[in-house]
Structure formats: C-alpha cells, structure tokens
Amino acid sequence: MDKELIMNIALTQNAEPDFAAIKTKQNAAWASGDYAIVGTTLQIVGEDLAEALDLRAGQKVLDVAAGNGNFSLAAARRWADVTSTDYVPALLERGRERAGAERLEVTFEAADAEALQFADASFDVVASTFGVMFTPDQSRAAAEMLRVCRGGGKIGLANWTPDGFIGALFKVIGRYMPPPDGVSSPALWGTRSRLEELFGSAAGNIATTERSFAFRYRSSRHWMEVFRSYYGPLHKAFGALGEDKQKSLEQDIFDLINRFNEAEDGTMVVPSSYLEIVITRT
C-alpha cells in the first residue's frame, strides 16, 4: 500500500471528533419533540440530589445542562441563588415557565457545558441531573464544572449507569444509530472509574450512591408513545429510520421493557439505576 495512503488513513483514524458538528446535531435532537414532558417525571431525582449536597440558603448554585430545570427548581425551593443553564433555548423556556408558576427566583442563561461563560470559582455548588453526561467532549465538560466551582465547594451529579434500563436503552438505540466515532458513551458518567478519570485530580472526595428511578406509565405502549414523541434522541432515531427498521427498533425496545418491567397489572413500572455523585472540590 502507498505510504502516503497509509499515513492518511492513520491521521483519519486518530483525528479528534468534530465536537462542534456533533453538538449541533445533538442540539437539534434535544430540541425536537418536547423533552420537558419526560423531564418533569424525573423531578424527584433533583430533590434527592439537593439533599445529598446539603444545600444551604444563599449558596450560589449553577445547574449545567439543566434541561427543563428539575435541579434548578429543587435548589430554588431551598432558597439558593440559582443559575440554570442549557444550550437548548426551548428547554430553558420550559424551566422558566415552571419557575414562574411556582414563584421561584431562578436566573436562566443559555450556555454550552463545554465552554461556560462564568468566572473561575464563582459558584458554591455546580450540578447536573442527566444532562452534562451527554456532552460529546466529556473531559472538557468536567474541566469546566471544576473551573467554575470554588475550592471547598461541591459538584453534584445524577447519571444513568451502563447496566440499568436507560443504559441498556442507549445500547439498543446504538445498534440502529451508532454514535459518532471517537465519542464515548454517556453512560460512562455513571461509573466510578470514569468519574475518577474526569474529576479525581481536583477532588478532595468523590462520594457515590447507586439509586434507582422507576419509570411509571400506563403501559409499555404508553411509554413508547411518550418517548417516541418527546424524548429527542429516540424521536430523531425513529425519524431517521425506514419503516422496517422502525418496527425492529420498536420491538427491541418492547423486549427490553418486558425484561425490566416489575408490574403485573398491565401497567409499566421499570426501575432504572443511576449514580448519585457528590464531589468535594479541593
């Protein structure tokens, strides 16, 4: 084989992913449907994380990749000074609507988790529930969370684990819509080993607790209707596939639900494990 061709192949294989292009596609995916329909069902996770962080009134709190604001609202209910951020304007608007309805004071700002516009050490607490784990450049996102958190402050996370229901769902979707080359699975954020890689050098302590969130729906068909319509990644996956592949993906997901479903009355109660993380910044 020609030496120049070999070199070009090697360069292509070792090239860094085009994170800007990937984020543009991700933004479109999360903006499709209406994630807030799904997101509001996860509110208890934000409340539990707020308690795990032992939030105090008056603390400056940043919610990164906040989605529709579950953790933001939980922090505001505890009288914290909250800034809620996401790179999808439609999701920020949903959070703003919820805060307004509850008369909670929250500042909403568009922000890229991999390039936060805030000064170093400007927050007491930096957190994310099922949000920052989806950033394509994981190391960059972790570095930004560390940068804006003051020394002695805390970073709180809730991340799906690889072996839980959502982790398994990612794998099913990945068989039909493979992730971009060079991009790590978001479910790695739900493993202690990856967290130590991302945060260990700047963490005085990393405390992890495995928890479970139960998806409760009228039936597996009801869950499918909601997620296919409103959960951006699944909504986009179905939209990109032909009819035969759509049917195959749907059946694979039903098989997955049946494997996890604990309900015996025709409804759906599917527990999904996630890792609750509290990192103390050095």
N, C-alpha and C positions, 0 to 999 in steps of 0.2 A: 504494500500500500504506500502511496506517496507520502513523504514525511510531512509536507505542508497540510495534507488532508488529515493525517493523524493528529497534528497539533491543533487544527481547527476543531476536531471532534472533542479533544481533551478540554479545550477552552470552553466549548459549549456545555460540556458536562459539569465543569467546575464553576460556570458563571453564576453569579448571585441572582436569585429570582428578581423579577421586576416588581418590587413591592408596590410601587405606585399604581401600576396597572391592576395588580391583584386587589388592592384596596378599592379601586374604582368599581370593580366588579362586585366586590363584597358590599359596598355601599348600595349599589343597585339592588342586590339581593335582599338586604335588610330593609330597604325602603319599599320593596314590593310587599303585597299583602298588607297586614296591619299587625305587627308583632305585639303591640300592646294588648290585643285580645288574649294572646298566650301569656304575655309577661305578667299581667295583673294576677294570674293564678299562682305565681311564684312569690307573692308578697311576703309570706312567712319566712322565706329564706333571708330577705333583707332584715327583718325584725330580729331573727336569731343571730345574724352576723353583728348587728348593732349591739346586742347584749354581750356577745363574745368579745367584742372590742372594748366593752365597758365605757361606752361613750358618755361624755360629760357635757353639760350645758355650756355653751360658749366656745367649745372647741371648733377650730377651723377644719372643715371636712371637705374632701374632694371625692366625688363619685366619678370614676373613669369608665367610659363605655357604659353609661348608665341606663341605656335603653329608655324605657318608659318610667324610670325613676324609683324602683322599689326600695333600694337602699337609701336614696336621697330623701324619700319621704320618711323612712324609718328614723334617719338621723335628725331630720327637722322636727319630728314628734318629740325628740329628746332635747330640743332647744339648742341644737348645734347650729353653727354658722355654715350653711351648706352651699357648695357649688356643684351643680350637676352638669356633666359634660357627655357629649356623644358626637359622632361625625355624621349622624343621620338627622337632619332637621325635623323630619316628621316625628321621630321618636321623642325628641326634646319637646315638641309641641304637646305630645300626649302627657309627658311628665308635668309640663306647665299647667295643663288643664286639671290634672289630678291635684296638684298643689293648690291651685286656685279654689277648687271645690272644698278642700279641707282647711282653707285659710292658713296654709303653711308658708313660711318665708323661705324660699329657695331661689338661688341665682342660677339661671340656665345659660350655658355658653356652648357653642359649637367648638369642638376640639378633637384633634387627632391624638389618640392614645400614644402614638409613637413620636409625637412632637408637641408636647403640651406647652402652652404659651405662658405658663406660670413661673414665677421666680423660684430659685433654689430654696429648699427648706421652708416653704410658705404655708404648709398645712400640718396640722397635728395628726390627722388621720387621712389616709388615702385608701380607697376601697373600690371593689368591683364585684358584682354578682353576675356570673355567667356572661361577662362582657369582654374584658380585656383578654380572656383566653382565646378569643377568635382573631386577634391581631396576627397578621402574617409574619411580622418580624418580632418574634417573641422576646428576644434579648433586648431589643430597643425599647419595647413597651415596659418591660420590667425595670430597665435603667431609668426610664422617665418617672415611673412611680417612686423609685428610690430617691431620685433627684429632688422631687418637689416635697418629699416628706422630711420633716425636721429630725434632727438627731434626738433619739429617745421617743419619737413618735411611732405610730403603728400603721401597718399595711394590712388590710383585711380583704380576703378573697373567698368566694364560693365558686368552685369549679367542678364540672362534671368529671367523674372518673372514667377511665377507659373500659372498665369491666361492668359498668352499670348500664341501665336501659338506654340512656341517651348516648353513652359511649358506643354501645352496640349499634344504635341507630346511625351514628356517624359512619360506622364501618359499612353498613348496608348501603347508605347513600353513596359512599366512596366507590363501591363496586360499579355503580352506574355513572357517577360523575367524579372521576378521580381528581384529587386536589392538585394544584399546580406543582410542578417539580421544585424540590427544594423547600417546600413549606411543610413544617411539622404539624402533626395532628394537634388540634386544640385540646384534646383530652389529656395530653401530657401535662397540662397545668394541674390536673387532678392527681398527680403523683408526687410523692415527697422528693424523689430523686431529681426530678426536673426543677422543682421549686428551689432545691439547694443549689442547682446549677445557676438558676436565674438570680437568686437573692442572697445566697449563702455568704458571699464575701462581705456584704454590708449589713447582715442581720445579726443582732445580738442573740436572737432566739427565733425559732420557727416552730410554732405550735400548730398541730394539725389534728382535726377530729373528723372521722368519717360520719357523715349524716345521710339521711335518706329523705327525698321528697316524693310524695305519692301523687301521680297524675290521676285525678278522679274525673271520669267522664261518663256520659250516659251509656256508652258502649264503645267498642273499638272502632266501629264505623263513625261514631260521633267524633272521636279523637282525630280520625283520619280527615274528616271534613274540615275540622278546625285547623289542623296543622297544614293541610294541603292548601287551604285558602289563605292563611295568615302568617305561618312561620316561613320567613323569607327563604332560607336555604332549601326547604322542601318544596315550597311554591315554585322556585326557579328550576329546581331539578325536574319536577314533573313537566314544567313548561318547555324544557329543552329536549325531552324525550319523545320518541314516536309512540303511537298508541300501544303497540305490543310491549315495548319496554315499560311504559307507564303501568300496564296491567301487571307485569312481572315485579316491578318495584313495589307496587301496592300489596301484592300477595306476600312478598318477602317481609314487608313491614307488619302485616297482619300476623304472620307466623312469629315474628319477634314479640309482638304484643301478647300473643297467646302464651308464649314461653314465660313471660314475666307477670302476667295478669293474676292477681290473687282473688279477684271477685268470682263468686259462684252464683250470682243472681242475674247475670246478663249485662251488668254494668262493667266498667273498667276501673280497676284500682291497680296501678302499676308503680311500684316503688323504683326510684332511680337514685343510685348512690352519688353523692358529691362530697368533695373535701372542703371543709371549713378551715380556713387558714388565718392565723394571726401572727404577723411578723413584727418583731420589735426592731426598730431601726437603731443602729449603733450611732 
